[in-house]
Amino acid sequence: MTNSGISRRTALAMGGLPVLLALPVRAQTAPEAPAFAGRAHTIRLGSFEITTLLGGESMREDPIATFGIGVEPAEFERVSAENFIPADRSGSSFTMTLVKTPEALVLFDTGMFADNNRASLAAAGYTPQDVTHVVLTHMHGDHVSGLMSGETPNFPNAELIFSRDENDYWAANPGDAYTAHVAPLAANARQIGDGDQIAPGITAEAAYGHTPGHTNYLLESDGQQLLITGDTFNHYAYSVQRPEWHVRFDVDKDKGAETRAAVLARLAGDRIPCIGYHMPFPALGYIAANGEGSFRYVPATYQFAG
């Protein structure tokens, strides 16, 4: 009988543990994070096919410091409670818009992550190579970081289009996102101004304030309209119900508030549907009056079905 190295008394004291110790030990590895699940939502607007593409989501703390600069905390908490949302954190979507016209496949903004873009484009039945035009609402990092991966353009067959005023500002005040993703492509881009037509049925509209060249885009097809509003209003409750509140990311906060109020009033008055980059996915909805100087966001449901 071989000596196991464990005395009979020790074995009795440990009960069945020596048997357990003899079993093979399996290495514990952390499960891999799941790949981003692309999401796409498609509607028809006349002869246009419009698809919103989810580029990612985030949760931030201390939203008053972003959406309510200088606002009394009690007022911010009251507006939050009225909208059934917490006052100490806020969620956001990052939503690009893909417009298929009879002549083109136009992508508005490029998100932050190339892999996420590919996943959501695939969910819509497209690849980055299919895009014929990339149009920027403005040049903040969460709108342009999907343009390039290293030195390689992610939309190799697309013409890049952006506001001349926007590019002039960032060329003079370059941030990391502009330097890495826009500057290498700027020389061959088409620079536009207020009222310029991107393609038949797509018109640029200056909406300055959030950035010096921030631009909205009006889509018109067969008598129907929709406005792509970029970051004109960044939160579906705070920035829509209180457009006068200053937003941390607005370069010109007074102008941003002025533009926000004007665009919201137009959307409500003309009953034009809109797509907002940071609205809850699928980021498609309407704006309604909510008392003097205040509005409310109404998510679209089945208005575009059938």
PAZAPA-4460 file (N, C-alpha, C; in steps of 0.05 Angstrom, whole numbers, plus 32768, in hexadecimal, padded with zeros to 4 digits):
% residues 306
    n_x    n_y    n_z   ca_x   ca_y   ca_z    c_x    c_y    c_z   seq   type   mol
   8011   7FE8   8000   8000   8000   8000   8012   8019   8000     1      M     A
   800D   8029   7FED   801E   8041   7FEB   8016   8056   7FFF     2      T     A
   8029   8066   8006   8024   807C   8019   801A   8094   800A     3      N     A
   8001   809C   8011   7FF6   80B3   8002   8000   80CE   800C     4      S     A
   800E   80CD   8023   8018   80E6   802E   8004   80F3   8041     5      G     A
   7FEC   80E7   8044   7FD8   80F1   8056   7FD2   80DC   806A     6      I     A
   7FD5   80E1   8084   7FD0   80CD   8099   7FB3   80C6   809A     7      S     A
   7FAD   80AF   80A6   7F91   80A6   80A9   7F82   80BA   80BA     8      R     A
   7F8F   80C4   80D0   7F82   80D7   80E1   7F7B   80F1   80D2     9      R     A
   7F8E   80FA   80C1   7F89   8113   80B2   7F72   810F   809E    10      T     A
   7F72   80F7   8091   7F5D   80F1   807E   7F42   80F1   808B    11      A     A
   7F40   80E5   80A3   7F27   80E5   80B1   7F1E   8101   80B8    12      L     A
   7F32   8111   80C1   7F2B   812D   80C8   7F21   813D   80B1    13      A     A
   7F2C   8137   8099   7F25   8146   8081   7F0D   813B   8072    14      M     A
   7F03   8124   807C   7EEC   8118   8070   7EF2   8110   8054    15      G     A
   7EE0   8118   8041   7EE4   8110   8025   7EF6   8122   8016    16      G     A
   7F02   8136   8022   7F11   814A   8013   7F28   813E   8003    17      L     A
   7F37   8129   800C   7F4C   811E   7FFB   7F42   8115   7FE0    18      P     A
   7F2A   810B   7FDF   7F1F   8102   7FC6   7F1A   811A   7FB4    19      V     A
   7F10   8130   7FBF   7F0B   8148   7FAF   7F26   8153   7FA5    20      L     A
   7F3B   8152   7FB5   7F54   815D   7FAD   7F60   814D   7F96    21      L     A
   7F58   8135   7F93   7F63   8124   7F7E   7F56   812A   7F63    22      A     A
   7F40   8138   7F63   7F33   813E   7F4A   7F43   8153   7F3A    23      L     A
   7F42   8151   7F1F   7F51   8165   7F0F   7F45   8181   7F13    24      P     A
   7F57   8195   7F13   7F4E   81B1   7F16   7F4C   81BD   7EFB    25      V     A
   7F35   81C9   7EF4   7F31   81D6   7EDA   7F37   81F4   7EDC    26      R     A
   7F46   81FE   7EC9   7F4D   821A   7EC9   7F34   822B   7EC6    27      A     A
   7F32   8240   7ED5   7F1B   8252   7ED3   7F22   826A   7EC1    28      Q     A
   7F13   826D   7EAC   7F18   8283   7E99   7EFF   8295   7E99    29      T     A
   7F03   82AF   7E97   7EED   82C2   7E96   7EDF   82BF   7E7B    30      A     A
   7EC5   82BF   7E7B   7EB7   82BD   7E61   7EBC   82D5   7E4F    31      P     A
   7EBE   82D1   7E35   7EC3   82E7   7E23   7EAA   82FA   7E22    32      E     A
   7EB0   8313   7E20   7E9B   8327   7E1E   7E8C   8322   7E04    33      A     A
   7E71   8323   7E04   7E63   831F   7DEB   7E68   8335   7DD7    34      P     A
   7E69   832D   7DBD   7E6C   8341   7DA9   7E54   8354   7DA8    35      A     A
   7E59   836D   7D9F   7E44   8381   7D9D   7E2E   8376   7D8A    36      F     A
   7E16   8376   7D94   7DFF   836D   7D83   7DF5   8385   7D73    37      A     A
   7DFA   8385   7D59   7DF2   839B   7D49   7DD3   839E   7D49    38      G     A
   7DCA   83B6   7D47   7DAD   83BB   7D46   7DA7   83D0   7D31    39      R     A
   7D92   83CB   7D22   7D8A   83DD   7D0C   7D6B   83DE   7D0C    40      A     A
   7D62   83F6   7D06   7D45   83FB   7D05   7D3F   840A   7CEB    41      H     A
   7D2E   83FF   7CDA   7D29   840B   7CBF   7D0D   8414   7CBC    42      T     A
   7D0A   842C   7CAF   7CEF   8436   7CA8   7CF1   8440   7C8B    43      I     A
   7CDA   8446   7C80   7CD8   8452   7C65   7CCF   846F   7C68    44      R     A
   7CDB   8480   7C59   7CD3   849C   7C57   7CD2   84A2   7C39    45      L     A
   7CBA   84A1   7C2E   7CB7   84A3   7C11   7CC7   848E   7C03    46      G     A
   7CDA   8496   7BF1   7CEA   8483   7BE3   7D04   847D   7BF2    47      S     A
   7D08   8489   7C0A   7D20   8485   7C1A   7D1C   846D   7C2D    48      F     A
   7D31   845E   7C31   7D32   844A   7C46   7D45   8455   7C5C    49      E     A
   7D3A   8459   7C74   7D4A   8466   7C89   7D4E   8451   7C9F    50      I     A
   7D67   844D   7CA6   7D6E   8439   7CBB   7D7F   8446   7CD0    51      T     A
   7D76   8443   7CE9   7D87   844C   7CFF   7D98   8434   7D09    52      T     A
   7DB1   843A   7D0F   7DC5   8426   7D15   7DD0   842C   7D31    53      L     A
   7DCE   8419   7D43   7DD9   841C   7D5E   7DF7   8419   7D5E    54      L     A
   7E05   842E   7D67   7E22   842D   7D69   7E2D   8427   7D84    55      G     A
   7E1B   8428   7D99   7E23   8423   7DB4   7E11   8430   7DC7    56      G     A
   7E15   842B   7DE1   7E05   8438   7DF6   7E18   843E   7E0E    57      E     A
   7E10   8451   7E1F   7E20   8458   7E36   7E0E   8460   7E4D    58      S     A
   7E1A   8460   7E65   7E0D   846A   7E7D   7E20   847D   7E8B    59      M     A
   7E17   8495   7E91   7E27   84A9   7E9E   7E1C   84B0   7EB9    60      R     A
   7E2E   84B7   7ECC   7E25   84C2   7EE5   7E24   84E0   7EE4    61      E     A
   7E16   84EC   7EF7   7E15   8509   7EFB   7E0A   8517   7EE2    62      D     A
   7DF3   8511   7ED9   7DE9   851D   7EC0   7DE4   853B   7EC2    63      P     A
   7DE0   8546   7EDA   7DDC   8562   7EDC   7DF4   8572   7ED2    64      I     A
   7E0C   8566   7ED5   7E25   8573   7ECC   7E27   8573   7EAE    65      A     A
   7E17   8562   7EA0   7E17   8561   7E83   7E00   8570   7E77    66      T     A
   7DE8   856B   7E81   7DD0   8576   7E74   7DC3   858D   7E83    67      F     A
   7DCD   8594   7E9B   7DC0   85A9   7EAA   7DD3   85BB   7EB8    68      G     A
   7DE7   85C6   7EAA   7DFB   85D7   7EB6   7DEE   85EF   7EC2    69      I     A
   7DF3   85F4   7EDC   7DE8   860B   7EEA   7DCC   8607   7EF4    70      G     A
   7DBF   85F0   7EEE   7DA4   85EC   7EF7   7DA3   85E4   7F15    71      V     A
   7D8F   85ED   7F23   7D8C   85E6   7F3F   7D88   85C7   7F41    72      E     A
   7D97   85BA   7F52   7D93   859D   7F55   7D77   8594   7F5A    73      P     A
   7D68   85A3   7F6A   7D4C   859C   7F6F   7D3B   859C   7F56    74      A     A
   7D40   85B0   7F44   7D32   85B1   7F2B   7D39   859A   7F19    75      E     A
   7D53   8594   7F18   7D5C   857D   7F08   7D50   8563   7F12    76      F     A
   7D4F   8560   7F2C   7D43   8547   7F37   7D25   8546   7F31    77      E     A
   7D18   855D   7F31   7CFB   855E   7F2C   7CF5   8556   7F0F    78      R     A
   7D05   8561   7EFC   7D01   8559   7EE0   7D07   853B   7EDC    79      V     A
   7D1C   8532   7EE9   7D22   8515   7EE7   7D0B   8504   7EF1    80      S     A
   7D01   850B   7F09   7CEB   84FB   7F15   7CD2   84FC   7F03    81      A     A
   7CCC   8512   7EF7   7CB5   8514   7EE5   7CB7   8502   7ECD    82      E     A
   7CD0   84FC   7EC6   7CD5   84EB   7EAE   7CDD   84CE   7EB6    83      N     A
   7CDA   84C7   7ED0   7CDF   84AC   7EDA   7CFC   84A3   7ED5    84      F     A
   7D0F   84B6   7ED6   7D2B   84AF   7ED3   7D3B   84B9   7EEB    85      I     A
   7D51   84AB   7EF1   7D61   84B3   7F09   7D70   84CD   7F03    86      P     A
   7D74   84DD   7F17   7D82   84F6   7F14   7DA0   84F3   7F17    87      A     A
   7DAA   84DB   7F1E   7DC7   84D8   7F23   7DD5   84C9   7F0C    88      D     A
   7DC6   84C1   7EF7   7DD3   84B4   7EE0   7DC1   84B6   7EC8    89      R     A
   7DCD   84B4   7EB1   7DBE   84B6   7E98   7DC9   84A2   7E83    90      S     A
   7DB7   8497   7E74   7DBF   8484   7E5F   7DBD   8492   7E44    91      G     A
   7DCD   8488   7E31   7DCD   8494   7E16   7DD3   847F   7E01    92      S     A
   7DC6   8483   7DEA   7DCD   8472   7DD3   7DDD   8483   7DBF    93      S     A
   7DEC   8475   7DAE   7DFC   8482   7D99   7DF1   8476   7D7F    94      F     A
   7DE2   8486   7D70   7DD3   847B   7D59   7DDA   8489   7D40    95      T     A
   7DE4   847A   7D2D   7DE9   8485   7D12   7DD1   8481   7D00    96      M     A
   7DCF   848F   7CEA   7DB9   848D   7CD8   7DC3   8486   7CBC    97      T     A
   7DB7   8472   7CB0   7DBE   846A   7C95   7DA6   846F   7C83    98      L     A
   7DAA   847E   7C6D   7D94   8485   7C5B   7D9A   847A   7C40    99      V     A
   7D88   8469   7C37   7D8A   845D   7C1C   7D77   846D   7C09   100      K     A
   7D83   847B   7BF7   7D73   848A   7BE3   7D75   847B   7BC8   101      T     A
   7D66   8484   7BB4   7D6A   8477   7B9A   7D86   847A   7B8F   102      P     A
   7D95   848E   7B99   7DAF   8493   7B8D   7DC7   848C   7BA0   103      E     A
   7DC2   8488   7BBA   7DD9   8487   7BCC   7DD2   8477   7BE5   104      A     A
   7DE7   8470   7BF4   7DE4   8465   7C0F   7DF4   8477   7C22   105      L     A
   7DE6   8487   7C31   7DF2   849D   7C40   7DF2   8497   7C5E   106      V     A
   7E0A   8498   7C6B   7E0C   8493   7C88   7E11   84AE   7C95   107      L     A
   7E00   84B4   7CA9   7E04   84CC   7CB9   7E11   84C6   7CD3   108      F     A
   7E29   84D0   7CD7   7E3B   84CC   7CEE   7E45   84AF   7CEE   109      D     A
   7E5B   84AB   7CFE   7E69   8491   7CFC   7E6E   8484   7D17   110      T     A
   7E61   848E   7D2C   7E64   8482   7D46   7E81   8481   7D50   111      G     A
   7E86   846E   7D62   7EA0   846D   7D6F   7EAF   8453   7D69   112      M     A
   7EA0   843E   7D63   7EAD   8423   7D61   7EA7   8416   7D46   113      F     A
   7EBD   8411   7D37   7EB9   8405   7D1D   7EAB   83EA   7D1E   114      A     A
   7EB2   83DA   7D31   7EA6   83BF   7D33   7E88   83C1   7D38   115      D     A
   7E80   83D4   7D49   7E63   83D8   7D4E   7E55   83E1   7D35   116      N     A
   7E62   83F3   7D26   7E56   83FD   7D0D   7E52   83E6   7CFA   117      N     A
   7E66   83D5   7CF7   7E63   83BE   7CE5   7E4D   83AB   7CED   118      R     A
   7E4A   83A7   7D08   7E35   8395   7D11   7E19   83A0   7D0C   119      A     A
   7E16   83BA   7D10   7DFB   83C6   7D0B   7DF6   83C9   7CED   120      S     A
   7E0A   83CF   7CDE   7E07   83D0   7CC0   7DFF   83B4   7CB6   121      L     A
   7E0C   839F   7CC1   7E05   8384   7CB9   7DE8   837D   7CC0   122      A     A
   7DDF   8387   7CD7   7DC4   8382   7CDF   7DB0   838F   7CCC   123      A     A
   7DB9   83A4   7CBE   7DA8   83B2   7CAA   7DAC   83A6   7C8E   124      A     A
   7DC0   8394   7C8B   7DC5   8388   7C71   7DDA   8396   7C61   125      G     A
   7DEC   83A5   7C6E   7E00   83B4   7C5F   7E1C   83AF   7C6B   126      Y     A
   7E30   83B8   7C5C   7E4B   83B9   7C66   7E56   83D5   7C64   127      T     A
   7E6C   83DC   7C71   7E77   83F7   7C6E   7E7E   83FE   7C51   128      P     A
   7E85   83EA   7C42   7E8C   83EF   7C26   7E74   83F8   7C15   129      Q     A
   7E5C   83F3   7C1E   7E44   83FA   7C0F   7E3E   8418   7C12   130      D     A
   7E48   8425   7C26   7E41   8441   7C2B   7E4E   8453   7C16   131      V     A
   7E3E   8465   7C0A   7E48   8476   7BF4   7E4F   8492   7BFE   132      T     A
   7E42   849B   7C15   7E47   84B5   7C20   7E47   84B3   7C3F   133      H     A
   7E5A   84BF   7C4C   7E5A   84C3   7C69   7E57   84E0   7C6F   134      V     A
   7E42   84E7   7C7E   7E3C   8503   7C83   7E3E   8507   7CA2   135      V     A
   7E4C   851C   7CAA   7E4F   8522   7CC7   7E3D   8538   7CD0   136      L     A
   7E2F   8534   7CE7   7E20   854A   7CF3   7E34   855D   7D00   137      T     A
   7E49   8552   7D0C   7E5E   8563   7D18   7E75   8550   7D1E   138      H     A
   7E8A   855B   7D2C   7EA3   854C   7D2D   7EAC   8544   7D4A   139      M     A
   7E98   8541   7D5C   7E9F   8536   7D76   7EA7   8518   7D73   140      H     A
   7EB7   850F   7D86   7EC3   84F4   7D83   7EAE   84DE   7D80   141      G     A
   7E97   84E0   7D8D   7E84   84CA   7D8B   7E75   84CA   7D71   142      D     A
   7E7B   84DD   7D60   7E6E   84DE   7D45   7E82   84D9   7D2E   143      H     A
   7E9C   84DA   7D34   7EB0   84D7   7D1F   7EC4   84C0   7D23   144      V     A
   7EC4   84B4   7D3B   7ED9   84A1   7D40   7ED7   8487   7D31   145      S     A
   7EC0   8482   7D24   7EBD   846B   7D13   7EC6   8470   7CF6   146      G     A
   7ED0   8488   7CF1   7ED9   848D   7CD5   7EF1   847D   7CCD   147      L     A
   7F04   847A   7CDF   7F1D   846C   7CD8   7F25   8458   7CED   148      M     A
   7F33   8443   7CE5   7F40   8431   7CF8   7F5E   8434   7CF2   149      S     A
   7F6C   8441   7D04   7F88   8447   7CFE   7F8A   845A   7CE7   150      G     A
   7F98   8451   7CD2   7F9A   8461   7CB9   7F87   8458   7CA3   151      E     A
   7F75   8446   7CAA   7F64   843A   7C96   7F47   8445   7C98   152      T     A
   7F3D   8451   7C82   7F21   845B   7C83   7F0E   8443   7C85   153      P     A
   7EFA   8445   7C96   7EE7   842F   7C9A   7ED1   842F   7C85   154      N     A
   7ECE   8445   7C76   7EBA   8446   7C61   7EC8   844D   7C47   155      F     A
   7ED6   843A   7C3B   7EEA   8440   7C26   7EDD   844A   7C0D   156      P     A
   7EC3   8445   7C08   7EB7   844E   7BEF   7EA5   8466   7BF2   157      N     A
   7EA6   8473   7C0A   7E94   8489   7C10   7EA1   84A4   7C0D   158      A     A
   7E92   84B7   7C02   7E9A   84D3   7C03   7E94   84DF   7C1E   159      E     A
   7EA7   84EC   7C2A   7EA3   84F8   7C45   7E99   8515   7C41   160      L     A
   7E84   851C   7C50   7E77   8536   7C4E   7E73   8542   7C69   161      I     A
   7E7B   855B   7C6C   7E77   8569   7C86   7E75   8587   7C82   162      F     A
   7E6D   8594   7C98   7E6A   85B2   7C97   7E86   85BF   7C96   163      S     A
   7E88   85D3   7C85   7EA1   85E2   7C82   7EA7   85F1   7C9C   164      R     A
   7E92   85FD   7CA9   7E96   860B   7CC2   7EA0   85F8   7CD8   165      D     A
   7E95   85E0   7CD8   7E9D   85CC   7CEC   7EBA   85C5   7CE9   166      E     A
   7EC2   85C0   7CD0   7EDE   85B8   7CCB   7EF1   85CF   7CD1   167      N     A
   7EE9   85E7   7CCA   7EFB   85FE   7CD0   7F00   8600   7CEE   168      D     A
   7EEB   85FC   7CFE   7EEE   85FE   7D1B   7F01   85E8   7D26   169      Y     A
   7EFD   85D0   7D1E   7F0E   85BA   7D29   7F2A   85BA   7D1D   170      W     A
   7F2D   85C3   7D05   7F48   85C5   7CFA   7F58   85DA   7D09   171      A     A
   7F4B   85EE   7D14   7F59   8603   7D24   7F5B   85FB   7D41   172      A     A
   7F4A   85E8   7D4A   7F49   85DF   7D66   7F48   85C0   7D66   173      N     A
   7F5D   85B3   7D5C   7F5B   8596   7D58   7F5B   8587   7D72   174      P     A
   7F48   8575   7D75   7F48   8561   7D8B   7F52   8547   7D80   175      G     A
   7F55   8533   7D92   7F5F   8519   7D8A   7F4E   850C   7D75   176      D     A
   7F34   850E   7D78   7F22   8500   7D64   7F24   850D   7D49   177      A     A
   7F25   8527   7D48   7F28   8535   7D2E   7F43   852D   7D21   178      Y     A
   7F58   852E   7D30   7F73   8529   7D25   7F75   850C   7D1B   179      T     A
   7F69   84F9   7D29   7F6C   84DD   7D22   7F59   84D4   7D0C   180      A     A
   7F41   84E0   7D0C   7F2C   84D4   7CFA   7F23   84E6   7CE4   181      H     A
   7F24   8500   7CE7   7F1A   8512   7CD3   7F30   851F   7CC2   182      V     A
   7F44   8529   7CD0   7F5A   8537   7CC1   7F66   8527   7CAA   183      A     A
   7F6B   850D   7CAE   7F77   84FE   7C97   7F65   84FD   7C7F   184      P     A
   7F4B   8501   7C82   7F38   84FF   7C6C   7F2E   851A   7C62   185      L     A
   7F35   852F   7C70   7F28   8549   7C6B   7F2E   8554   7C4F   186      A     A
   7F46   8550   7C45   7F4D   855C   7C2B   7F3C   8552   7C15   187      A     A
   7F31   853A   7C16   7F21   852F   7C01   7F03   852F   7C07   188      N     A
   7EFC   853C   7C1D   7EE0   853E   7C25   7ED1   8554   7C17   189      A     A
   7EB7   8552   7C15   7EA6   8567   7C0B   7E9C   8578   7C22   190      R     A
   7EA3   8592   7C22   7E9B   85A4   7C38   7E83   85B4   7C2F   191      Q     A
   7E6F   85B5   7C41   7E55   85C0   7C3A   7E4E   85D7   7C4D   192      I     A
   7E38   85E5   7C46   7E2D   85FA   7C57   7E0F   85F7   7C5A   193      G     A
   7E03   860A   7C69   7DE7   860A   7C6E   7DD7   860A   7C54   194      D     A
   7DC4   85F8   7C51   7DB3   85F7   7C39   7DBE   85E7   7C22   195      G     A
   7DD6   85DD   7C24   7DE2   85CC   7C0F   7DD4   85B1   7C0E   196      D     A
   7DD2   85A7   7BF5   7DC6   858C   7BF2   7DDC   8577   7BF1   197      Q     A
   7DD8   8563   7C02   7DEC   854C   7C03   7DE7   8539   7BEC   198      I     A
   7DCE   8533   7BE7   7DC5   8522   7BD2   7DA7   852A   7BCE   199      A     A
   7D9B   8522   7BB8   7D7F   8529   7BB4   7D6E   8521   7BCD   200      P     A
   7D61   8535   7BD9   7D50   8530   7BF0   7D5D   8532   7C0B   201      G     A
   7D77   8539   7C0B   7D86   853C   7C25   7D93   8557   7C26   202      I     A
   7D8A   8568   7C38   7D93   8584   7C3A   7D9F   858A   7C55   203      T     A
   7DB6   8598   7C55   7DC4   85A0   7C6D   7DB6   85B9   7C79   204      A     A
   7DB3   85B9   7C94   7DA8   85D0   7CA2   7DBA   85D7   7CBA   205      E     A
   7DC5   85EF   7CBA   7DD6   85F7   7CD0   7DC7   85F6   7CEA   206      A     A
   7DD4   85EB   7CFE   7DC8   85E9   7D19   7DDF   85EE   7D2D   207      A     A
   7DEB   8605   7D2B   7E04   860A   7D3A   7DFF   860E   7D57   208      Y     A
   7E14   860A   7D67   7E12   860D   7D84   7E1F   85F6   7D92   209      G     A
   7E14   85DE   7D8D   7E21   85C6   7D99   7E3E   85C6   7D91   210      H     A
   7E43   85CB   7D77   7E5E   85D1   7D6C   7E5A   85E7   7D58   211      T     A
   7E70   85F5   7D50   7E6D   860C   7D3E   7E63   8606   7D22   212      P     A
   7E63   85EC   7D1B   7E58   85E5   7D00   7E44   85CE   7D01   213      G     A
   7E39   85C9   7D19   7E26   85B3   7D1C   7E0F   85B6   7D07   214      H     A
   7E09   85A0   7CFA   7DF6   85A1   7CE3   7DE1   858C   7CE5   215      T     A
   7DC8   8593   7CE2   7DB2   8580   7CDF   7DAD   857A   7CC2   216      N     A
   7D9F   8565   7CBC   7D9A   855D   7CA0   7D7D   8556   7C9D   217      Y     A
   7D70   8565   7C8A   7D54   8560   7C84   7D51   854C   7C6D   218      L     A
   7D42   8537   7C72   7D3C   8523   7C5E   7D20   8528   7C53   219      L     A
   7D1D   8528   7C39   7D03   852C   7C2C   7D00   8519   7C15   220      E     A
   7CEA   850A   7C15   7CE4   84F7   7C00   7CC6   84F4   7BFD   221      S     A
   7CBC   84F8   7BE5   7CA0   84F4   7BDF   7C8E   8503   7BF2   222      D     A
   7C96   851B   7BF9   7C85   852C   7C0A   7C88   8527   7C28   223      G     A
   7C99   8514   7C2F   7C9E   850E   7C4C   7CB9   8519   7C54   224      Q     A
   7CBA   8521   7C6E   7CD3   852D   7C78   7CDB   851F   7C92   225      Q     A
   7CF5   8520   7C98   7D01   8517   7CB1   7D1B   8527   7CB6   226      L     A
   7D20   852F   7CCE   7D38   853F   7CD5   7D4B   852F   7CE5   227      L     A
   7D64   852C   7CDC   7D79   8520   7CEB   7D85   8537   7CFC   228      I     A
   7D84   8535   7D17   7D8A   854B   7D28   7DA5   8549   7D36   229      T     A
   7DB4   8534   7D32   7DCE   8532   7D3E   7DCD   8536   7D5C   230      G     A
   7DDC   8549   7D67   7DDD   854F   7D83   7DCF   8569   7D8A   231      D     A
   7DBC   8572   7D7A   7DAE   858A   7D80   7DA2   8588   7D9C   232      T     A
   7D95   8572   7DA2   7D8C   856C   7DBD   7D96   8550   7DC5   233      F     A
   7DA4   854E   7DDC   7DB4   8536   7DE2   7DA6   8524   7DF6   234      N     A
   7D90   852C   7E02   7D82   851B   7E15   7D64   851E   7E10   235      H     A
   7D56   8508   7E0F   7D3A   8508   7E07   7D28   8517   7E1C   236      Y     A
   7D31   8519   7E35   7D21   8528   7E49   7D2D   8543   7E4F   237      A     A
   7D46   8544   7E59   7D51   855D   7E62   7D53   8571   7E4C   238      Y     A
   7D60   856A   7E35   7D65   857D   7E20   7D4C   8584   7E10   239      S     A
   7D38   8573   7E11   7D1F   8578   7E02   7D0C   8588   7E13   240      V     A
   7D09   8580   7E2C   7CF6   858E   7E3D   7D01   85A9   7E47   241      Q     A
   7D1C   85AA   7E49   7D29   85C3   7E53   7D3F   85CB   7E3F   242      R     A
   7D37   85D4   7E27   7D4C   85DA   7E13   7D5E   85F1   7E1B   243      P     A
   7D55   8601   7E2E   7D66   8618   7E37   7D7C   860F   7E4A   244      E     A
   7D7B   85F7   7E55   7D91   85ED   7E66   7DAA   85EA   7E56   245      W     A
   7DC0   85F3   7E61   7DDA   85F1   7E54   7DE5   85D4   7E55   246      H     A
   7DF1   85CC   7E40   7DFC   85B1   7E3D   7E1A   85B3   7E3C   247      V     A
   7E27   85A2   7E4B   7E44   85A3   7E4E   7E52   85A0   7E33   248      R     A
   7E48   8590   7E20   7E56   858B   7E08   7E51   85A0   7DF2   249      F     A
   7E3F   85B3   7DF7   7E3B   85C9   7DE4   7E53   85DC   7DE4   250      D     A
   7E5F   85E0   7DCE   7E76   85F3   7DCC   7E6C   860F   7DD3   251      V     A
   7E56   8618   7DC7   7E4A   8632   7DCE   7E2F   862C   7DDB   252      D     A
   7E2F   862D   7DF6   7E18   8624   7E05   7DFF   8635   7E00   253      K     A
   7E02   864F   7DFE   7DEB   8660   7DF9   7DE0   865B   7DDD   254      D     A
   7DF1   8659   7DC9   7DE8   8653   7DAE   7DDC   8637   7DAC   255      K     A
   7DE8   8624   7DBB   7DDD   8609   7DBA   7DC1   8609   7DC5   256      G     A
   7DBB   8617   7DDB   7DA0   8619   7DE6   7D8D   8627   7DD3   257      A     A
   7D96   863C   7DC6   7D85   864A   7DB3   7D7E   8638   7D9B   258      E     A
   7D92   862B   7D90   7D8D   8619   7D79   7D7B   8602   7D81   259      T     A
   7D80   85F7   7D99   7D70   85E0   7DA3   7D52   85E8   7DA4   260      R     A
   7D4C   85FF   7DB0   7D31   8608   7DB2   7D24   860D   7D97   261      A     A
   7D33   8618   7D84   7D28   861E   7D6A   7D22   8604   7D5A   262      A     A
   7D34   85F1   7D5B   7D30   85D8   7D4D   7D19   85C8   7D59   263      V     A
   7D18   85C7   7D74   7D01   85B9   7D81   7CE7   85C6   7D7A   264      L     A
   7CE5   85E1   7D7A   7CCD   85EE   7D73   7CC4   85E8   7D56   265      A     A
   7CD7   85E7   7D44   7CD1   85E1   7D28   7CC6   85C4   7D26   266      R     A
   7CD4   85B1   7D33   7CCB   8595   7D31   7CAF   8592   7D3C   267      L     A
   7CAA   859F   7D53   7C8F   859D   7D5F   7C7A   85AB   7D4D   268      A     A
   7C81   85C3   7D43   7C6D   85D2   7D33   7C67   85C5   7D18   269      G     A
   7C7C   85BA   7D0B   7C78   85AE   7CF1   7C73   8590   7CF2   270      D     A
   7C74   8584   7D0A   7C6F   8568   7D0F   7C81   8556   7CFE   271      R     A
   7C9B   855E   7CFD   7CAE   854F   7CED   7CBB   853A   7CFF   272      I     A
   7CBC   8521   7CF6   7CCB   850D   7D06   7CE9   8513   7D06   273      P     A
   7CF7   8508   7D1A   7D13   850E   7D1C   7D23   84F5   7D25   274      C     A
   7D3D   84F5   7D1F   7D4F   84E1   7D2A   7D65   84F1   7D39   275      I     A
   7D68   84EC   7D53   7D7C   84F8   7D63   7D91   84E4   7D6B   276      G     A
   7DAA   84EC   7D69   7DC0   84D9   7D6C   7DC0   84CC   7D88   277      Y     A
   7DB8   84DB   7D9D   7DB9   84D0   7DB8   7D9D   84CA   7DC3   278      H     A
   7D89   84CA   7DB2   7D6F   84C2   7DBC   7D6E   84A4   7DC0   279      M     A
   7D5B   849A   7DD1   7D5A   847D   7DD6   7D56   846D   7DBB   280      P     A
   7D66   8459   7DB7   7D64   844A   7D9E   7D48   843F   7D9B   281      F     A
   7D3C   8440   7D83   7D49   8446   7D69   7D4B   8464   7D62   282      P     A
   7D48   8475   7D76   7D4F   8492   7D73   7D3D   84A1   7D60   283      A     A
   7D25   8496   7D5A   7D12   84A2   7D48   7CFA   84AB   7D57   284      L     A
   7CF1   84C4   7D53   7CDA   84CD   7D62   7CD0   84E8   7D58   285      G     A
   7CBF   84F4   7D69   7CB3   850E   7D63   7CB7   8520   7D7B   286      Y     A
   7CB3   853A   7D76   7CB5   854E   7D8B   7C99   855B   7D8E   287      I     A
   7C8F   855D   7DA6   7C75   8569   7DAC   7C79   8580   7DBF   288      A     A
   7C67   8594   7DBE   7C68   85AA   7DD1   7C61   859F   7DED   289      A     A
   7C6D   85AC   7E01   7C6A   85A3   7E1C   7C67   85BB   7E2F   290      N     A
   7C59   85D0   7E26   7C57   85E9   7E34   7C6A   85FD   7E27   291      G     A
   7C6A   8615   7E30   7C7A   862A   7E24   7C97   8625   7E27   292      E     A
   7CA6   8624   7E10   7CC2   8620   7E11   7CCB   8604   7E18   293      G     A
   7CB8   85F1   7E1B   7CBF   85D6   7E22   7CB3   85C3   7E0D   294      S     A
   7CC0   85AC   7E0A   7CB7   8598   7DF6   7CB9   857D   7E03   295      F     A
   7CAF   8569   7DF5   7CB2   854D   7DFE   7CB8   853C   7DE6   296      R     A
   7CC8   8527   7DEB   7CD0   8514   7DD6   7CBC   84FD   7DD6   297      Y     A
   7CB2   84F7   7DBE   7C9E   84E1   7DBB   7CAA   84CC   7DA9   298      V     A
   7CB3   84B5   7DB3   7CBF   84A0   7DA3   7CAB   8497   7D8D   299      P     A
   7CB5   8493   7D75   7CA5   8487   7D60   7C9F   846A   7D66   300      A     A
   7C87   8461   7D5E   7C7F   8445   7D62   7C7A   8439   7D47   301      T     A
   7C60   843A   7D3E   7C5A   842D   7D25   7C52   8441   7D0F   302      Y     A
   7C5A   845A   7D12   7C52   846F   7CFF   7C5C   8469   7CE3   303      Q     A
   7C73   845B   7CE1   7C7F   8456   7CC6   7C7A   843A   7CBC   304      F     A
   7C6A   842B   7CCA   7C64   8410   7CC2   7C4F   840F   7CAC   305      A     A
   7C53   83FC   7C99   7C3F   83F7   7C85   7C3E   840C   7C6F   306      G     A
***
